[in-house]
Amino acid sequence: MENPIHLPIKLQSSTFRPIAYRVLSKKHGLNIQSAALSKLADFVGMKFGNEWRGPKSQQFLEQVAKLWKEQNRGLFIDGTGIESVIEEINNELVAQSKQRQQQQQQQQQQQQSNGNSIRRNTEKSLESLVIATRNDTLSDETNPIKIHEDPQNSQNYNADENSQTNEDEKIVSTLTKLDWRSFFKIINYQENKIFRYNNIRKQFDSVKNTNGESFILNLPTVKDNIELFTTRYYLQRDRLLRNDLFHPLSYGSISSVTDSNKNLKHQVITSIKNLLGRHGQRFLLFGLLTKNSSGLWQLQDETDTIILQLDQCIFPNNSYFIPGSFVLCDDQNL
């Protein structure tokens, strides 16, 4: 679609003020009053919708400034004057859209007429061809002709077959001469580099030594065994935070005011260390499920651990948990 339809929004004048000031005041030297600003914001929100910051909206403000100067209305844009200017520009836009639609209709009609003429010409040519074939069949019935095989055509056909078989044999011979070792490379495990997940940059970085060279992959150490669960925790948490439920709703978008998003509640994962002194409040925790030395279930994240009381816990259906699982707990701090 060349001109997509934008859903209208309610645009506040305070939100629209920076763009109007940049185009009208700073660029064209016009002072806009609050009444005119609110009317401009209403029209832009209804006309351009969520694209009120786009180039079309700024082009509309350019037209407003040029028309205001051409009509010598002064340096102050008031509410009554802006209504007439907006009405003139809107009428001009409607006339341009109608003219564009008429041009498109004319082009479609011309293409349709050209297609009809081509179809008629093809029908006529087919009719003439059918008549010619009928005359040929009648002449063949009255004057039967014996068909003899041309030896020269048969020789040409055999020569083409031989050339095709020769080409196939050449392809097979080239394929058999290929060395598979030129297309495969075997890498020893000691040549592989070590990559560790960086939870701050949220990407995998190559581990390098003091000389700036990458470490060679060796057998895991005790430190690698300790960092295994920490790396798993950061990966699961960052993947979880990319979900839409953990993104705050932006009220400037149309999707934030739809009925499907009204029932969604923004979720926030709280660290265990932040629960100190906040008794009786509900929190959403994420961490590693383990058992302590006393045999009690506990939840552990990168900051601290907390004991879980699973007597009144509501578990999801068709699921089970074991030590070493990462879980989300929506609970109350006791």
CORHUWO-V330955 format. One line per field, one symbol per residue. ss: DSSP state (2 for helix, 1 for strand, 0 for the rest). psi: psi as a letter, one per 40 degrees, with the letter a starting at -180 (. if undefined). burial: + if it has 16 or more other ideal C-beta (glycine too) atoms within 10 Angstrom, else -. A space follows every 50 residues. Layout:
# CORHUWO-V330955
ss->???
psi->???
burial->???
This chain:
# CORHUWO-V330955
ss->00000000000022222222222222200011022222222222222222 20002222222222222222000001102222222222222222222222 22222222222222222222222222222222222222222200000000 22222222222222222222222222200222000000222010111100 00111101000001010000022222222222222222222002220000 00022220222200000010022220000001111111111000001111 0000111000000000000000001111111100
psi->hdgihhhiihhidddedddddddddddefihhiddddddddddddddebe feeaddddddddddddddddefeaehhidddddddddddddddddddddd ddddddddddddddddddddddddddddddddddddddddddghhhhihh ddddddddddddddddddddddddddehhdeeeihhhideeiihhihhed efihihhiadeeiiiihaiiadddddedddddddddddddeeiddehihh eeiddeeiddedehhhihhhiddeehegieiiihihahhihadeeihihh aedaiihhhedfihiiifiiiiheihihhgahh.
burial->-----+--+-+-+--++-++--+++--+-+-+---++++++++++-++++ -+----++-++-+++-++----+---++--++--++--+----------- -------------------------------------------------- ----------------------------------------------+--- --------------------------------++--+------------- -------------------+-+--+-------+-+++++--------+++ +----+-+-----------------+----+-+-
